[in-house]
């Protein structure tokens, strides 16, 4: 495995970062991100209105657990069919099922849509992530990943609160249609992207990543922060009093805004000083933000909490992903993309399901506080990675 340099190279010109291929990739990235985040908090509310009970947790859990299953297969699909066909299929699965939500209110139908969209999202993030990494020069990987974070963060920044606002003003159906259109329209940019040569057999994926401690440690730390991300987007609208709709929209705007800004700063810092030293601060800030958010009765605490969490989450996103790409050759990009996204989505799905059951017994404030305590267990792999000799990383 390769190791990162502590300082960015200073000799010679830096290779160009933004190319035509990367711009086309941004089109598909924006379409997938807008489609996903527009419905992310809306579908749980729709599930609650349709089925009640633990409907919100089941909807988010089905979406994320299907995503996890899709991530196990995605590297093999890329190896067999190439980037373009795999990415186009993922966008179609992400967009088309959203239209079915306009015609069903049954819990079974909602969960079926979540499962299909989860599979589609898995394919887009794994195939698209490996493709994106191949388009970014290694010398500018941190900055490039930060730019990708900004481009994907802008749709989430707008779409997450916009989806809730539109659902409240014009109803659910227009939101579902818009989510479908974003993903399906993005398919038009796929033919212009470079493709990967098809290879026989099955490519190494997330299973290979599980066998590599240098990849598994940062993935586990990132998963701990993603655990809280899934809980916040699913349950914050339910934890805040119904009269405080504006507070929820503000909080769901602040969190991705803080994450996007933090990813950019972390990327530039990581290129100069190495991303490894940012992993632990990202985790600790994320925990602090969740503990602040537990004070759901205080609007100031909620907004401050999601802001602090957003900063920590953004740092953890950039630092762990850049670090993992730096520890493999180009042939391992698919495995890194699969493992990192596996950690992201498995944690989000499991967190949503567990939090829903926990909050029903303890109430939301205590459930948020206990989530912060669980996240602290990721200190074990974080500290172990800092102590590991460079030769073993």
C-alpha positions in Angstrom: 0.0 0.0 0.0 1.1 3.5 -0.6 1.6 6.1 2.1 0.8 9.8 2.0 3.3 12.6 1.9 3.3 15.0 4.9 3.7 18.0 2.5 2.3 18.6 -0.9 5.0 18.7 -3.7 6.3 22.2 -4.3 8.3 21.7 -7.5 6.8 22.0 -11.0 3.4 23.1 -12.0 0.4 21.6 -10.3 -1.7 19.5 -12.7 -5.1 20.9 -13.7 -7.9 20.0 -11.4 -11.0 20.8 -13.3 -11.3 19.1 -16.7 -14.1 18.5 -19.1 -14.6 15.0 -17.8 -14.8 16.2 -14.2 -17.3 18.8 -15.1 -19.5 16.1 -16.8 -19.1 14.0 -13.7 -20.3 17.0 -11.6 -23.6 16.9 -13.6 -24.3 13.3 -12.7 -23.2 14.0 -9.1 -25.5 17.0 -8.7 -28.4 15.1 -10.2 -27.9 12.1 -7.8 -27.3 14.3 -4.8 -30.3 16.5 -5.4 -32.6 13.5 -6.0 -31.4 11.8 -2.8 -31.5 14.7 -0.4 -34.7 16.2 -1.7 -36.5 13.1 -0.5 -34.3 12.1 2.4 -36.3 13.9 5.2 -39.6 14.0 3.3 -40.1 10.3 2.8 -39.9 9.6 6.6 -42.6 12.2 7.2 -44.7 10.7 4.4 -44.2 7.2 6.0 -45.3 8.6 9.4 -48.4 10.1 7.8 -49.2 6.9 6.0 -48.2 4.2 8.5 -47.3 6.0 11.8 -45.4 4.1 14.5 -41.8 3.5 13.5 -42.5 4.3 9.8 -39.9 7.1 9.6 -37.1 4.8 11.0 -38.1 1.9 8.8 -38.1 4.1 5.7 -34.6 5.5 6.3 -33.4 2.1 7.4 -34.7 0.4 4.3 -33.1 3.1 2.1 -29.7 2.8 3.8 -29.6 -1.0 4.2 -30.5 -1.5 0.6 -27.7 0.9 -0.2 -25.3 -1.2 1.8 -26.4 -4.3 -0.1 -25.9 -2.5 -3.4 -22.4 -1.4 -2.4 -21.3 -5.0 -2.0 -22.1 -5.7 -5.6 -21.2 -2.3 -7.2 -17.4 -2.9 -7.7 -18.1 -6.1 -9.6 -20.7 -4.4 -11.8 -18.2 -1.6 -12.7 -15.6 -4.2 -13.6 -18.0 -6.1 -15.8 -20.0 -3.2 -17.4 -17.8 -0.2 -17.0 -18.4 3.2 -15.4 -20.9 4.6 -17.9 -23.5 1.8 -18.0 -23.3 1.2 -14.3 -23.7 4.8 -13.4 -26.6 5.2 -15.8 -28.4 2.2 -14.3 -27.9 3.6 -10.8 -29.3 7.0 -11.7 -32.4 5.3 -13.3 -33.0 3.2 -10.2 -32.6 6.3 -8.0 -35.0 8.4 -10.0 -37.8 6.2 -11.6 -39.1 4.6 -8.3 -39.6 8.1 -6.8 -42.5 8.5 -9.3 -44.2 5.5 -7.7 -44.6 7.4 -4.4 -47.1 9.6 -6.1 -49.4 6.6 -6.5 -49.1 4.8 -3.2 -49.7 5.5 0.5 -49.1 1.9 1.7 -46.2 1.3 4.0 -45.2 -1.7 1.9 -45.1 0.4 -1.3 -43.1 3.1 0.4 -40.5 0.6 1.7 -40.3 -1.0 -1.8 -39.5 2.4 -3.3 -36.9 3.0 -0.6 -35.2 -0.3 -1.3 -35.0 0.3 -5.1 -33.7 3.9 -4.6 -31.2 2.6 -2.1 -29.8 0.1 -4.6 -29.6 2.9 -7.2 -27.9 5.3 -4.9 -25.4 2.6 -4.0 -24.4 2.1 -7.6 -24.1 5.8 -8.3 -21.9 6.5 -5.3 -19.5 3.5 -5.7 -19.2 3.7 -9.5 -19.1 7.5 -9.4 -16.7 7.7 -6.5 -14.1 5.4 -8.2 -14.5 7.3 -11.4 -14.1 10.7 -9.7 -11.0 9.5 -7.9 -9.5 8.5 -11.2 -10.1 12.0 -12.6 -8.3 13.9 -9.8 -4.5 14.2 -9.8 -2.9 12.4 -6.8 -1.0 15.6 -5.9 -4.3 17.5 -5.5 -6.4 14.7 -4.0 -7.4 16.5 -0.8 -8.4 19.7 -2.7 -10.1 17.7 -5.4 -12.1 15.7 -2.8 -13.0 19.0 -1.1 -14.2 20.4 -4.5 -16.3 17.3 -5.0 -17.7 17.7 -1.5 -18.7 21.3 -2.3 -20.3 20.3 -5.6 -22.3 17.5 -3.9 -22.9 19.6 -0.8 -24.6 22.4 -2.6 -27.6 20.2 -3.7 -27.8 18.7 -0.2 -27.6 22.2 1.3 -30.5 23.4 -0.8 -32.5 20.2 -1.3 -32.7 18.9 2.3 -34.6 21.9 3.7 -36.3 22.7 0.4 -37.9 19.2 0.3 -39.5 19.8 3.7 -40.6 23.3 2.8 -42.2 22.2 -0.5 -43.9 19.3 1.1 -45.4 21.7 3.7 -46.5 24.2 1.1 -47.5 22.2 -2.0 -47.7 18.6 -0.8 -45.6 15.5 -1.2 -46.2 14.6 -4.9 -44.4 17.6 -6.5 -41.4 16.8 -4.3 -41.4 13.1 -5.5 -41.6 14.2 -9.1 -38.8 16.7 -8.7 -36.6 14.0 -7.1 -37.2 11.7 -10.1 -36.5 14.4 -12.7 -33.1 15.3 -11.1 -31.8 11.8 -11.3 -33.2 10.9 -14.7 -32.0 14.1 -16.3 -28.5 13.5 -15.1 -28.2 10.3 -17.3 -27.8 12.7 -20.3 -24.3 13.5 -19.1 -23.1 9.9 -18.6 -22.2 9.1 -22.3 -19.5 11.9 -22.2 -17.7 10.3 -19.3 -14.6 8.1 -19.7 -15.2 4.4 -19.2 -13.3 1.7 -17.5 -12.1 -1.3 -19.5 -14.2 -4.3 -18.8 -12.3 -7.1 -17.0 -13.3 -10.7 -16.4 -14.0 -12.0 -13.0 -15.1 -10.2 -9.9 -13.2 -7.1 -8.7 -12.1 -6.6 -5.1 -14.7 -4.7 -3.2 -15.8 -4.0 0.3 -14.8 -7.5 1.5 -11.2 -6.8 0.6 -11.4 -3.5 2.5 -12.5 -5.3 5.6 -9.3 -7.3 5.5 -7.1 -4.2 5.4 -6.7 -2.6 8.8 -5.3 0.6 7.3 -8.6 1.1 5.5 -10.9 -0.3 8.1 -9.8 2.0 10.9 -10.7 5.3 9.3 -13.8 3.7 7.8 -15.1 2.8 11.3 -14.3 6.3 12.6 -16.2 7.8 9.7 -19.1 5.4 10.3 -19.5 6.7 13.8 -20.0 10.2 12.6 -22.4 9.0 9.8 -24.5 7.2 12.5 -25.5 10.6 13.9 -26.0 12.1 10.4 -28.7 9.6 9.6 -30.4 10.3 13.0 -30.4 14.0 12.6 -31.9 14.1 9.1 -34.6 11.6 10.0 -35.6 12.5 13.6 -34.8 16.2 14.1 -38.0 17.2 12.3 -39.9 14.9 14.8 -37.9 15.9 17.9 -38.6 19.6 17.5 -42.2 20.8 18.3 -44.5 21.0 15.3 -44.8 24.8 15.8 -41.1 25.3 15.1 -41.1 24.3 11.4 -38.8 27.3 10.7 -36.2 26.0 13.2 -36.1 22.6 11.6 -35.6 24.1 8.2 -32.8 26.3 9.5 -31.1 23.5 11.3 -31.2 21.2 8.2 -29.7 24.1 6.2 -26.9 24.9 8.7 -25.7 21.3 9.1 -24.9 20.6 5.4 -23.6 24.2 5.0 -21.1 23.7 7.9 -20.1 20.2 6.5 -19.5 21.6 3.0 -17.3 24.5 4.3 -15.4 22.1 6.6 -14.7 19.6 3.8 -13.1 22.4 1.7 -10.9 23.6 4.6 -10.0 20.1 5.6 -9.0 19.2 2.0 -6.7 22.1 1.5 -5.1 21.5 4.9 -4.8 17.8 4.3 -2.8 18.3 1.0 -0.3 20.4 2.9 0.0 18.5 6.2 -1.6 15.1 5.6 -5.2 14.1 6.4 -4.4 11.6 9.1 -4.2 14.2 11.9 -7.7 15.5 11.1 -9.6 12.3 11.7 -9.6 12.5 15.5 -10.7 16.2 15.7 -13.5 15.4 13.2 -14.8 12.7 15.4 -14.7 14.7 18.6 -16.4 17.7 17.1 -19.1 15.4 15.8 -19.7 14.0 19.2 -19.9 17.5 20.8 -22.4 18.6 18.2 -24.7 15.6 18.9 -24.6 16.3 22.6 -25.5 19.9 22.1 -28.4 18.9 19.8 -29.7 16.8 22.7 -31.0 20.0 24.2 -34.0 19.9 21.8 -35.9 22.4 23.9 -33.4 25.2 23.2 -33.4 26.6 19.6 -30.0 28.1 20.1 -28.6 24.8 21.3 -30.1 22.9 18.4 -28.7 25.2 15.7 -25.3 25.4 17.5 -25.3 21.6 17.8 -26.0 20.8 14.2 -23.4 23.5 13.2 -20.7 21.9 15.3 -21.7 18.5 14.2 -21.6 19.6 10.6 -18.0 20.9 10.9 -16.9 17.7 12.5 -18.7 15.6 10.0 -17.3 17.5 7.1 -13.7 17.1 8.4 -14.3 13.4 9.0 -15.7 13.0 5.5 -12.7 14.6 3.7 -10.0 13.3 6.0 -11.0 9.6 6.0 -11.8 9.4 2.3 -8.6 11.1 1.2 -6.6 9.0 3.7 -8.0 5.8 2.4 -7.4 6.7 -1.3 -3.8 7.6 -0.4 -3.3 4.1 1.1 -4.1 2.2 -2.1 -2.9 2.1 -5.7 -5.3 3.2 -8.4 -6.6 -0.4 -8.8 -7.9 -0.2 -5.3 -10.1 2.9 -5.8 -13.2 0.8 -6.2 -12.6 -1.0 -3.0 -12.1 2.3 -1.1 -15.2 3.8 -2.6 -17.2 0.7 -1.7 -15.9 0.5 1.9 -16.2 4.2 2.7 -19.8 4.3 1.4 -20.6 1.1 3.1 -19.5 2.6 6.4 -21.6 5.7 5.6 -24.8 4.0 4.7 -24.7 1.1 7.0 -24.2 3.5 9.9 -27.0 5.8 8.7 -29.5 2.9 8.3 -28.7 1.1 11.5 -28.6 4.4 13.4 -32.1 5.4 12.2 -33.6 2.0 13.1 -32.0 1.8 16.5 -32.6 5.4 17.4 -36.4 5.2 16.5 -36.8 2.2 18.9 -34.6 3.9 21.6 -36.4 7.3 21.4 -39.8 5.7 21.9 -38.6 4.5 25.3 -36.3 7.4 26.5 -37.5 10.4 24.6 -35.5 12.4 22.0 -33.1 14.4 24.3 -31.7 11.3 26.1 -31.6 9.3 22.9 -29.4 12.0 21.3 -27.1 12.0 24.4 -26.8 8.2 24.3 -25.9 8.5 20.6 -23.0 10.8 21.4 -21.8 8.3 24.0 -21.9 5.4 21.5 -19.9 7.5 19.0 -17.1 7.9 21.5 -16.3 4.2 21.1 -14.7 5.1 17.7 -11.9 6.6 19.7 -10.4 3.1 19.8 -9.7 2.8 16.1 -8.9 6.5 15.8 -6.2 6.3 18.4 -4.9 3.0 17.1 -4.5 4.5 13.6 -2.5 7.4 15.0 -0.2 5.0 16.8 0.3 2.6 13.8 3.8 2.8 12.3 3.8 4.4 8.8 5.2 1.2 7.3 2.1 -0.7 8.4 -0.2 2.0 7.0 
